[in-house]
Amino acid sequence: MSTAPHPTSSQPATPRDALPALLDVNGIEVIYHHVILVLKGVSLRVPEGAVVALLGGNGAGKTTTLRAVSNLLAGERGEVTKGRIELRGERIERLSPAELVHRGVVQVMEGRHCFAHLSIEENLLTGAYTRTDGKAAIARTLEKVYAYFPRLKTRRTSQAAYTSGGEQQMCAIGRALMANPKMVLLDEPSMGLAPQIVEEVFEIVRDLNRKEGTTFLLAEQNTNMALRYADYGYILENGRVVMDGEAQALRDNEDVREFYLGMGGTDRKSFRDVKSYKRRKRWLA
Ligand SMILES: Nc1ncnc2c1ncn2[C@@H]1O[C@H](COP(=O)(O)OP(=O)(O)OP(=O)(O)O)[C@@H](O)[C@H]1O
């Protein structure tokens, strides 16, 4: 976890473009199995210390974008065929996932992926395996993780398989934090969780961001929740960014309200209908 100072809400806001980019994704194209074109020129920018949401429905390309950043595409027979991805100005497309962890980028994959037969604490400790700063430093991080996730401390000796979905999601995030990341790529943290637990998880993300300065890029279908906690959002449709903006502006946007927040537009129930398609075309124009 970074200890970099982080602006508080009492300080005047710095314009987003003036903040240094931690991550810059520029016009990437991703193809699976040499033929399936999934990302068609995605660009996004994550300033240091921000919480940025990647939004969109099923199959929009959110997970693929995160995989491209953390270099986990090869295992899926996917590759970045165009564009560039930079971390603090350094090209990272050819780095291995382990090298990215060393540079402070860790992904929490969709579906949590805890080691079912290990205890919560053993799961957390696996997240520290790349660290070389010694047992005492790792123990301090573990205590910090427990301070953010008191539920995990209570369940530290429980086998992960017998913990709740919410606890497993917390365990997956806690395990990522054990690597002392600068940036966490969080894939669909709300998936399959009760609303109250989703809220609890997002509150912890906000706390980590504010107190530790950890940067988050989170892929989420739960637009309402994500836009309550993110600073900025990108909406993906069919492998393209169709809209981006400050979270508040997106929450107030008529199209986002209608198609992603389920408010208003009574005659148009889905972004798949004809009128929305025209509107999408306008976004893409
Ligand atoms: N390993 C793969 N091989 C081939 N196609 C894939 C692979 N992974 C994803 N895709 C395809 O890429 C597209 C984008 O998928 P992706 O998982 O990135 O979307 P998503 O926005 O994260 O959706 P979801 O919220 O459903 O996970 C989909 O059409 C999907 O079928």
The ligand as an ORCA input file, in Angstrom:
! r2SCAN-3c Opt
* xyz 0 1
  N     -10.840    -16.098    -23.429
  C     -11.674    -15.595    -24.331
  N     -11.729    -16.113    -25.570
  C     -12.573    -15.610    -26.500
  N     -13.423    -14.589    -26.273
  C     -13.410    -14.039    -25.062
  C     -12.540    -14.503    -24.015
  N     -12.761    -13.765    -22.922
  C     -13.726    -12.869    -23.250
  N     -14.112    -13.044    -24.531
  C     -15.125    -12.249    -25.241
  O     -14.770    -10.893    -25.163
  C     -15.935    -10.083    -24.989
  C     -15.714     -9.186    -23.786
  O     -15.650     -9.998    -22.615
  P     -15.248     -9.410    -21.209
  O     -15.232    -10.550    -20.238
  O     -14.051     -8.579    -21.349
  O     -16.500     -8.454    -20.912
  P     -17.021     -7.840    -19.571
  O     -17.405     -6.436    -19.889
  O     -16.013     -8.018    -18.485
  O     -18.305     -8.687    -19.281
  P     -18.802     -9.431    -17.957
  O     -19.284     -8.349    -17.062
  O     -19.881    -10.304    -18.473
  O     -17.618    -10.181    -17.407
  C     -17.106    -11.026    -24.864
  O     -17.765    -11.062    -26.097
  C     -16.473    -12.346    -24.553
  O     -17.230    -13.402    -25.089
*
